C-alpha cells in the first residue's frame, strides 16, 4: 500500500520522523535534528512539541508509556515508516529530475 502525505512533508516533520526510528524524548529529538543538520536547524520547544502533537494525531508516531511523564518518549509507527519511505521516493525523484535538467551540476 502506498501512503502519500498530503503534499510534501515539511523538513521538520521529516526530520522528526527520522529521529524517532529509535525512542527519544523531546529534548533528544531537538539534539538529533541540530546534530544531523550541522546546526542549521535549531528548534524551540514550541515548534517541536507542535510537530510531535501533529505527527501523533496523524498516527505517524506514538508516545511510549514510561516511568517519567516529564520525559515522554516517542517512537515512529509502521504508518510513519511508510510515510518516510514515500517522502524518500519523492525526494529521489525530484533530485533525479533536477540532475537531468541541470546535467548534474
DSSP file (Angstrom, degrees, kcal/mol; ACC not computed):
  #  RESIDUE AA STRUCTURE BP1 BP2  ACC     N-H-->O    O-->H-N    N-H-->O    O-->H-N    TCO  KAPPA ALPHA  PHI   PSI    X-CA   Y-CA   Z-CA
    1    1 A X              0   0    0      0, 0.0     2,-0.5     0, 0.0     0, 0.0   0.000 360.0 360.0 360.0 129.7    0.0    0.0    0.0
    2    2 A X        -     0   0    0      2,-0.0     2,-0.6    84,-0.0    81,-0.1  -0.770 360.0-160.6 -91.3 130.1    1.4    3.4   -1.0
    3    3 A X        -     0   0    0     -2,-0.5     2,-0.6    79,-0.3    83,-0.2  -0.946   7.3-173.0-113.3 115.2    0.9    6.1    1.6
    4    4 A X        -     0   0    0     -2,-0.6    79,-0.1    82,-0.1     4,-0.1  -0.929  17.8-138.7-108.3 119.1    1.2    9.7    0.2
    5    5 A X        -     0   0    0     -2,-0.6     2,-0.9    78,-0.2     4,-0.1  -0.345  43.1 -86.7 -65.4 159.2    1.2   12.5    2.7
    6    6 A X  S    S-     0   0    0      2,-0.1    -1,-0.1    -2,-0.0     2,-0.0  -0.573  95.9 -34.4 -69.7 107.1   -0.9   15.5    1.6
    7    7 A X  S    S-     0   0    0     -2,-0.9     2,-0.2    -3,-0.0    -2,-0.1  -0.265 111.8 -27.8  71.2-165.5    1.8   17.3   -0.4
    8    8 A X        -     0   0    0      1,-0.1     2,-0.1    -4,-0.1     3,-0.1  -0.506  68.4-110.1 -80.9 149.6    5.4   17.2    0.6
    9    9 A X        -     0   0    0     -2,-0.2     2,-0.1    74,-0.1    -1,-0.1  -0.481  35.1-110.9 -70.5 149.2    6.4   16.8    4.2
   10   10 A X     >  -     0   0    0     -2,-0.1     4,-2.5     1,-0.1     5,-0.2  -0.456  27.4-113.2 -71.7 157.5    8.0   19.8    5.9
   11   11 A X  H  > S+     0   0    0      1,-0.2     4,-2.6     2,-0.2     5,-0.2   0.907 118.3  52.5 -58.3 -41.3   11.6   19.4    6.7
   12   12 A X  H  > S+     0   0    0      2,-0.2     4,-2.6     1,-0.2     5,-0.2   0.938 109.5  47.1 -62.5 -47.9   10.8   19.5   10.4
   13   13 A X  H  > S+     0   0    0      1,-0.2     4,-2.5     2,-0.2    -1,-0.2   0.921 113.1  49.5 -60.3 -43.7    8.2   16.7   10.1
   14   14 A X  H  X S+     0   0    0     -4,-2.5     4,-2.3     1,-0.2    -1,-0.2   0.924 113.0  46.0 -61.9 -45.7   10.6   14.6    8.0
   15   15 A X  H  X S+     0   0    0     -4,-2.6     4,-2.4     2,-0.2    -1,-0.2   0.871 111.1  52.2 -67.8 -37.2   13.5   15.0   10.5
   16   16 A X  H  X S+     0   0    0     -4,-2.6     4,-1.3    -5,-0.2    -1,-0.2   0.940 110.0  49.3 -63.5 -45.3   11.3   14.3   13.5
   17   17 A X  H >< S+     0   0    0     -4,-2.5     3,-0.6     1,-0.2    -2,-0.2   0.931 112.1  48.2 -58.3 -45.3   10.1   11.1   11.9
   18   18 A X  H >< S+     0   0    0     -4,-2.3     3,-1.4     1,-0.2    -1,-0.2   0.891 107.7  55.5 -62.3 -38.8   13.7   10.1   11.1
   19   19 A X  H >< S+     0   0    0     -4,-2.4     3,-0.7     1,-0.3    -1,-0.2   0.776 101.3  60.5 -65.0 -24.4   14.8   10.9   14.7
   20   20 A X  T <<  +     0   0    0     -4,-1.3    56,-2.5    -3,-0.6    -1,-0.3   0.167  64.6 103.2 -96.8  19.4   12.2    8.6   16.1
   21   21 A X  T <  S+     0   0    0     -3,-1.4     2,-0.3    54,-0.2    -1,-0.2   0.651  96.6  34.7 -68.8 -13.6   13.4    5.4   14.4
   22   22 A X  S <  S-     0   0    0     -3,-0.7    52,-0.1    -4,-0.1    -1,-0.1  -0.982 113.8 -87.4-131.9 149.4   14.7    4.9   18.0
   23   23 A X        +     0   0    0     -2,-0.3     2,-0.3    50,-0.1    52,-0.2  -0.265  56.6 165.8 -58.8 134.7   12.8    6.1   21.1
   24   24 A X  E     -A   74   0A   0     50,-1.8    50,-2.8    -4,-0.1     2,-0.2  -0.994  31.1-132.3-146.7 149.6   13.6    9.6   22.1
   25   25 A X  E  >  -A   73   0A   0     -2,-0.3     4,-2.0    48,-0.3     3,-0.4  -0.521  45.6 -90.3 -91.8 170.9   12.1   12.3   24.3
   26   26 A X  H  > S+     0   0    0     46,-0.6     4,-2.3     1,-0.2     5,-0.2   0.867 124.4  48.7 -53.0 -48.2   11.6   15.8   23.1
   27   27 A X  H  > S+     0   0    0      1,-0.2     4,-2.3     2,-0.2    -1,-0.2   0.889 110.8  51.9 -63.2 -37.7   15.0   17.3   24.1
   28   28 A X  H  > S+     0   0    0     -3,-0.4     4,-2.5     2,-0.2    -1,-0.2   0.853 107.5  53.2 -66.5 -33.7   16.8   14.3   22.4
   29   29 A X  H  X S+     0   0    0     -4,-2.0     4,-2.5     2,-0.2     5,-0.2   0.933 108.7  49.8 -64.1 -45.2   14.8   14.9   19.2
   30   30 A X  H  X S+     0   0    0     -4,-2.3     4,-2.3     1,-0.2    13,-0.2   0.919 112.2  47.5 -58.5 -44.2   16.0   18.6   19.3
   31   31 A X  H  X S+     0   0    0     -4,-2.3     4,-2.7     2,-0.2     5,-0.2   0.915 110.5  52.1 -64.1 -43.4   19.6   17.5   19.8
   32   32 A X  H  X S+     0   0    0     -4,-2.5     4,-3.1     2,-0.2     5,-0.2   0.937 111.8  46.0 -57.1 -49.3   19.3   14.9   17.0
   33   33 A X  H  X S+     0   0    0     -4,-2.5     4,-1.7     1,-0.2     8,-0.3   0.912 113.1  48.7 -65.0 -43.3   18.0   17.5   14.5
   34   34 A X  H  <>S+     0   0    0     -4,-2.3     5,-3.0    -5,-0.2     6,-0.3   0.922 115.7  44.9 -61.6 -43.2   20.5   20.1   15.4
   35   35 A X  H ><5S+     0   0    0     -4,-2.7     3,-1.4     3,-0.2    -2,-0.2   0.938 113.4  48.3 -66.3 -47.7   23.3   17.5   15.1
   36   36 A X  H 3<5S+     0   0    0     -4,-3.1    -1,-0.2     1,-0.3    -2,-0.2   0.756 114.1  46.5 -69.4 -24.0   22.1   16.0   11.8
   37   37 A X  T ><5S-     0   0    0     -4,-1.7     3,-1.6    -5,-0.2    -1,-0.3   0.304 113.1-116.2 -97.8   8.9   21.6   19.4   10.2
   38   38 A X  T < 5S-     0   0    0     -3,-1.4    -3,-0.2     1,-0.3    -2,-0.1   0.815  73.3 -54.9  62.7  30.1   25.0   20.6   11.3
   39   39 A X  T 3 <S+     0   0    0     -5,-3.0    -1,-0.3    -6,-0.3     3,-0.1   0.434 112.2 117.8  84.4  -1.6   23.4   23.3   13.5
   40   40 A X  S <  S+     0   0    0     -3,-1.6     2,-0.6    -6,-0.3    -2,-0.1   0.852  76.5  43.6 -65.9 -34.0   21.4   24.7   10.5
   41   41 A X        +     0   0    0     -8,-0.3     2,-0.5    -7,-0.2    -2,-0.2  -0.939  66.3 171.9-119.5 111.2   18.1   23.8   12.2
   42   42 A X        -     0   0    0     -2,-0.6     2,-0.3    -3,-0.1   -11,-0.1  -0.979  21.4-148.6-118.7 120.0   17.7   24.6   15.9
   43   43 A X        -     0   0    0     -2,-0.5     2,-0.2   -13,-0.2    -9,-0.0  -0.604   5.2-140.0 -94.5 147.1   14.2   24.1   17.3
   44   44 A X     >  -     0   0    0     -2,-0.3     4,-2.2     1,-0.1     5,-0.2  -0.618  33.1-109.0 -89.9 162.0   12.4   25.8   20.0
   45   45 A X  H  > S+     0   0    0     -2,-0.2     4,-2.9     1,-0.2     5,-0.3   0.882 116.7  55.5 -61.0 -40.0   10.2   23.8   22.3
   46   46 A X  H  > S+     0   0    0      1,-0.2     4,-1.9     2,-0.2    -1,-0.2   0.917 109.6  45.3 -60.8 -45.0    7.0   25.2   20.9
   47   47 A X  H  > S+     0   0    0      2,-0.2     4,-2.1     1,-0.2    -1,-0.2   0.922 115.8  47.2 -64.0 -44.4    7.9   24.2   17.3
   48   48 A X  H  X S+     0   0    0     -4,-2.2     4,-2.8     1,-0.2    -2,-0.2   0.951 113.7  44.8 -64.9 -50.0    9.0   20.7   18.4
   49   49 A X  H  X S+     0   0    0     -4,-2.9     4,-2.2     1,-0.2    -1,-0.2   0.823 111.2  54.7 -69.8 -28.6    6.0   19.9   20.6
   50   50 A X  H  X S+     0   0    0     -4,-1.9     4,-2.2    -5,-0.3    -1,-0.2   0.922 111.3  45.5 -63.2 -44.0    3.6   21.3   17.9
   51   51 A X  H  X S+     0   0    0     -4,-2.1     4,-2.8     2,-0.2     5,-0.2   0.914 111.8  51.4 -65.5 -43.4    5.2   18.9   15.4
   52   52 A X  H  X S+     0   0    0     -4,-2.8     4,-2.2     1,-0.2    -2,-0.2   0.923 111.8  46.8 -60.7 -44.3    5.1   16.0   17.8
   53   53 A X  H  X S+     0   0    0     -4,-2.2     4,-2.4     2,-0.2    -1,-0.2   0.913 112.8  49.6 -63.8 -42.2    1.5   16.5   18.5
   54   54 A X  H  X S+     0   0    0     -4,-2.2     4,-1.5     2,-0.2    -2,-0.2   0.926 112.7  46.2 -62.3 -46.6    0.6   16.9   14.8
   55   55 A X  H  X>S+     0   0    0     -4,-2.8     5,-2.3     1,-0.2     6,-0.9   0.864 112.6  50.6 -66.4 -36.1    2.5   13.7   13.9
   56   56 A X  H ><5S+     0   0    0     -4,-2.2     3,-1.0    -5,-0.2    -1,-0.2   0.901 106.8  54.5 -67.6 -40.4    0.9   11.8   16.8
   57   57 A X  H 3<5S+     0   0    0     -4,-2.4    -1,-0.2     1,-0.3    -2,-0.2   0.835 108.3  49.9 -61.1 -32.7   -2.6   13.0   15.7
   58   58 A X  H 3<5S-     0   0    0     -4,-1.5    -1,-0.3    -5,-0.1    -2,-0.2   0.590 115.4-117.9 -80.8 -11.1   -1.8   11.5   12.2
   59   59 A X  T <<5S+     0   0    0     -3,-1.0    21,-0.4    -4,-0.5    20,-0.3   0.652  82.7 119.3  82.8  15.8   -0.8    8.2   13.7
   60   60 A X  S   <S+     0   0    0     -5,-2.3    17,-2.4    19,-0.2     2,-0.3   0.715  80.3  18.2 -87.4 -22.6    2.8    8.5   12.3
   61   61 A X  E    S-B   76   0A   0     -6,-0.9     2,-0.3    15,-0.3    15,-0.2  -0.916  70.0-157.3-136.4 165.1    4.4    8.5   15.8
   62   62 A X  E     -B   75   0A   0     13,-2.4    13,-2.1    -2,-0.3     2,-0.3  -0.995  21.8-114.2-143.7 151.8    3.2    7.4   19.2
   63   63 A X  E     -B   74   0A   0     -2,-0.3     2,-0.3    11,-0.2    11,-0.3  -0.636  31.4-131.5 -80.4 139.9    4.1    8.1   22.8
   64   64 A X        -     0   0    0      9,-3.3     2,-0.5    -2,-0.3     9,-0.5  -0.717  20.8-115.4 -89.1 141.7    5.6    5.3   24.7
   65   65 A X        +     0   0    0     -2,-0.3     2,-0.2     7,-0.1     3,-0.0  -0.666  54.4 159.1 -76.0 127.2    4.2    4.5   28.1
   66   66 A X        -     0   0    0     -2,-0.5     3,-0.1     1,-0.1     6,-0.1  -0.787  51.9-100.9-142.6-177.7    7.1    5.2   30.5
   67   67 A X  S    S+     0   0    0     -2,-0.2     2,-0.7     1,-0.2    -1,-0.1   0.899 102.6  52.0 -77.9 -42.9    8.0    5.9   34.0
   68   68 A X    >   -     0   0    0      3,-0.2     3,-1.7     1,-0.1    -1,-0.2  -0.843  58.8-168.2-106.5 106.1    8.7    9.7   33.9
   69   69 A X  G >  S+     0   0    0     -2,-0.7     3,-0.7     1,-0.3    -1,-0.1   0.697  87.6  64.9 -65.6 -17.5    5.8   11.7   32.4
   70   70 A X  G 3  S+     0   0    0      1,-0.3    -1,-0.3     2,-0.0     2,-0.0   0.678 106.8  42.7 -76.7 -16.7    8.2   14.8   32.2
   71   71 A X  G <  S-     0   0    0     -3,-1.7    -1,-0.3   -46,-0.1    -3,-0.2  -0.448  82.3-178.0-125.4  57.6   10.4   12.9   29.7
   72   72 A X    <   -     0   0    0     -3,-0.7   -46,-0.6    -5,-0.1     2,-0.3  -0.361  15.2-146.1 -61.0 129.2    7.7   11.4   27.4
   73   73 A X  E     -A   25   0A   0     -9,-0.5    -9,-3.3   -48,-0.2     2,-0.3  -0.743  11.4-160.2 -99.6 148.5    9.4    9.2   24.8
   74   74 A X  E     -AB  24  63A   0    -50,-2.8   -50,-1.8    -2,-0.3     2,-0.3  -0.852   5.9-169.3-123.3 159.0    8.1    8.8   21.3
   75   75 A X  E     - B   0  62A   0    -13,-2.1   -13,-2.4    -2,-0.3   -54,-0.2  -0.986  30.2-105.0-144.8 150.0    8.7    6.2   18.5
   76   76 A X  E     - B   0  61A   0    -56,-2.5   -15,-0.3    -2,-0.3     2,-0.1  -0.480  35.3-137.2 -72.6 146.4    7.7    6.1   14.8
   77   77 A X     >  -     0   0    0    -17,-2.4     4,-2.1    -2,-0.1     5,-0.2  -0.462  27.5-101.9 -95.6 172.8    4.8    3.8   13.9
   78   78 A X  H  > S+     0   0    0      1,-0.2     4,-1.8     2,-0.2     5,-0.1   0.881 126.5  52.4 -63.3 -36.1    4.6    1.5   10.9
   79   79 A X  H  > S+     0   0    0    -20,-0.3     4,-2.1     1,-0.2    -1,-0.2   0.912 107.5  51.9 -63.5 -41.5    2.4    4.1    9.2
   80   80 A X  H  > S+     0   0    0    -21,-0.4     4,-2.3   -20,-0.2    -2,-0.2   0.876 106.8  53.2 -61.2 -38.4    5.1    6.7    9.9
   81   81 A X  H  X S+     0   0    0     -4,-2.1     4,-2.4     2,-0.2    -1,-0.2   0.882 107.6  51.3 -64.4 -38.0    7.7    4.4    8.3
   82   82 A X  H  X S+     0   0    0     -4,-1.8     4,-2.3     2,-0.2   -79,-0.3   0.900 109.0  51.0 -64.3 -40.1    5.6    4.2    5.2
   83   83 A X  H  X S+     0   0    0     -4,-2.1     4,-2.5     2,-0.2    -2,-0.2   0.911 109.1  50.8 -62.8 -43.0    5.3    7.9    5.1
   84   84 A X  H  X S+     0   0    0     -4,-2.3     4,-2.7     2,-0.2    -2,-0.2   0.931 110.0  49.7 -61.3 -45.8    9.1    8.2    5.4
   85   85 A X  H  X S+     0   0    0     -4,-2.4     4,-2.2     1,-0.2    -1,-0.2   0.908 111.3  49.6 -60.4 -41.4    9.6    5.8    2.5
   86   86 A X  H  X S+     0   0    0     -4,-2.3     4,-2.2     2,-0.2    -1,-0.2   0.907 111.8  47.6 -63.4 -41.9    7.2    7.7    0.4
   87   87 A X  H  X S+     0   0    0     -4,-2.5     4,-2.7     2,-0.2    -2,-0.2   0.886 109.8  52.9 -67.5 -38.5    8.9   11.0    1.1
   88   88 A X  H  X S+     0   0    0     -4,-2.7     4,-2.4     2,-0.2    -2,-0.2   0.913 110.4  48.0 -62.2 -41.7   12.3    9.5    0.3
   89   89 A X  H  X S+     0   0    0     -4,-2.2     4,-2.4     2,-0.2    -2,-0.2   0.909 111.7  50.2 -64.4 -41.8   11.0    8.3   -3.0
   90   90 A X  H  X S+     0   0    0     -4,-2.2     4,-2.3     1,-0.2    -2,-0.2   0.920 112.4  46.4 -62.2 -44.8    9.5   11.7   -3.8
   91   91 A X  H  X S+     0   0    0     -4,-2.7     4,-2.6     2,-0.2    -2,-0.2   0.884 111.7  51.4 -66.6 -38.4   12.8   13.5   -2.9
   92   92 A X  H  X S+     0   0    0     -4,-2.4     4,-2.4     2,-0.2    -2,-0.2   0.916 110.7  48.4 -63.2 -43.3   14.8   11.0   -5.0
   93   93 A X  H  X S+     0   0    0     -4,-2.4     4,-2.2     2,-0.2    -2,-0.2   0.915 111.9  49.5 -62.6 -42.9   12.5   11.6   -8.0
   94   94 A X  H  X S+     0   0    0     -4,-2.3     4,-2.3     1,-0.2    -2,-0.2   0.912 111.2  48.8 -62.4 -43.5   12.8   15.3   -7.5
   95   95 A X  H  X S+     0   0    0     -4,-2.6     4,-2.6     1,-0.2    -1,-0.2   0.886 110.2  52.0 -64.4 -38.6   16.7   15.1   -7.3
   96   96 A X  H  X S+     0   0    0     -4,-2.4     4,-2.2     2,-0.2    -2,-0.2   0.901 109.6  49.0 -65.0 -40.8   16.7   12.9  -10.5
   97   97 A X  H  X S+     0   0    0     -4,-2.2     4,-2.3     2,-0.2    -2,-0.2   0.932 112.7  47.9 -63.2 -45.3   14.7   15.4  -12.4
   98   98 A X  H  X S+     0   0    0     -4,-2.3     4,-2.6     1,-0.2     6,-0.4   0.906 111.5  50.1 -62.8 -42.5   16.9   18.3  -11.3
   99   99 A X  H  X>S+     0   0    0     -4,-2.6     5,-1.3     1,-0.2     4,-1.2   0.895 110.9  49.7 -63.4 -39.9   20.1   16.3  -12.2
  100  100 A X  H  <5S+     0   0    0     -4,-2.2    -2,-0.2     3,-0.2    -1,-0.2   0.917 114.6  43.8 -65.4 -42.9   18.7   15.6  -15.7
  101  101 A X  H  <5S+     0   0    0     -4,-2.3    -2,-0.2     1,-0.2    -1,-0.2   0.895 121.5  37.8 -70.6 -40.8   17.8   19.2  -16.3
  102  102 A X  H  <5S-     0   0    0     -4,-2.6     3,-0.4    -5,-0.2    -1,-0.2   0.520 107.9-117.2 -90.6  -5.5   21.0   20.7  -15.0
  103  103 A X  T  <5 -     0   0    0     -4,-1.2    -3,-0.2    -5,-0.2    -4,-0.1   0.743  68.9 -63.5  73.8  21.3   23.3   18.0  -16.3
  104  104 A X      <       0   0    0     -5,-1.3    -1,-0.2    -6,-0.4    -5,-0.1   0.720 360.0 360.0  77.1  22.3   24.3   17.1  -12.7
  105  105 A X              0   0    0     -3,-0.4    -1,-0.1    -6,-0.2    -2,-0.1   0.533 360.0 360.0 -52.5 360.0   25.9   20.4  -12.0
